[in-house]
Amino acid sequence: MKNKYIAKRYWKDSSSPMGAVNAKAKQYDDVINLSLGDPDLLTDKGVIEQAYKDTLAGHTKYTEFRGDPELRAEICKFYKDEYDMDVTDDEIIITAAGTLAMHLVMETILDDGDEVILQAPYFTPYPKQVEMSRGIPVELPTYEEEDFQVNVERLESLITERTKAVVLNTPSNPTGSCLTVETMEKIAAIAEKYDLLVVCDDIYTAFSYQNPFVPFASLPGMRERTIIINTVSKNFTMTGWRVGNIIAPADFIKVMTDVNMSVAFTVAAPTQRAALAAYRTYKDFQPAMVKEYKKRVFYAAERINALNNMHVLYPPKGAFYLFINIKDTGLTSMEVAEKILDEAHVLTLPGNAFGDCGEGFLRIACTCGCEELGKAFDRIGAMDLFNPNK
């Protein structure tokens, strides 16, 4: 029954396959959870201690509306040091993590009915974030046989007179793919040809295993039409601190700041100080963290490719996710996810949660150690459906 006091735009059930399998997992008490992209490692102790010191020293009040000026300055330094990109202070706003950042971006750039092309498989909130700002999400499928690269002819075929922006995510959640520089240059040419904005959800930049990460905004002519979203969540193992940032031309940042004053006002001062400490010291702790996740994702990929009826691209290229092809089972993504949960008590996510082109896949997050991953694949390998000895 619809509640007459709830806005009609929310009457339609928007429950995702992700929510369905997570709810079902609660009936088992020995589930190995490979569904959630929340690292099991803890935030660096030095970062926590410095945030605590700063909080005791008085950083408990509102910050400037665009965020702590010291943090903004450190982000400018980070982009110069890592990518030789010159970012000025008026091109940055600190946000309450990446999901809110994407909302601020969409609310800033979209008029009613504008279309946003989403690189798919995509992070599940993207379509709703576009729709909440009265835009229309358009899925741009990428495929395993194309190494999940964006096919620019397919991209161009989706562009209409209402297309406003393209959202890119590399390294990708959920596929772990990394767009090549050649692919990005072709996308840049399309963006210039059709005068499009490019929104880059740059969340996993530290996890590019084959080649160093290259910001799309650093390509010739792309700086003025690129909006970058970044956070401390995954790159610095700080998911619970909820701090991100947007880098964009100053005109965009001014509007985002105005919008954010009616949404979050400012980001919590103590968490911004933690982010500041992380940007200042990440070279001390990040290499070991990335090494650990790389070890896990390679181990998991090898275990997957040793089983029947499932495979994954090898070697893994980025992030800490694997997008597992289960089409040889003859079952749907949801059916396989439920079967693995019921028989092996391992929680995975059905690929169709990440867009239509994700059907026939599962996503796992390698956010537990190799020992726990080993137990998970031992259980899965004992299933008739995947047992290599049957």
Secondary structure, 3 states (H helix, E strand, C coil): CCCCCCCHHHCCCCCCHHHHHHHHHHHCCCCEECCCCCCCCCCCHHHHHHHHHHHHCCCCCCCCCCCCHHHHHHHHHHHHHHHCCCCCHHHEEEECHHHHHHHHHHHHHCCCCCEEEEEECCCCCHHHHHHHCCCEEEEEECCHHHCCCCCHHHHHHHCCCCEEEEEECCCCCCCCCCCCHHHHHHHHHHHHHHCCEEEEECCCCCCECCCCCCCHHHCCCCHHHEEEEEECCCCCCCHHHCCEEEECCHHHHHHHHHHHCCCCCCCCHHHHHHHHHHHHHHHHHHHHHHHHHHHHHHHHHHHHHCCCCCECCCCCCECCEEEEECHHHCCCHHHHHHHHHHHHCEECEEHHHHCHHHCCEEEEECCCCHHHHHHHHHHHHCCCCCCCCC
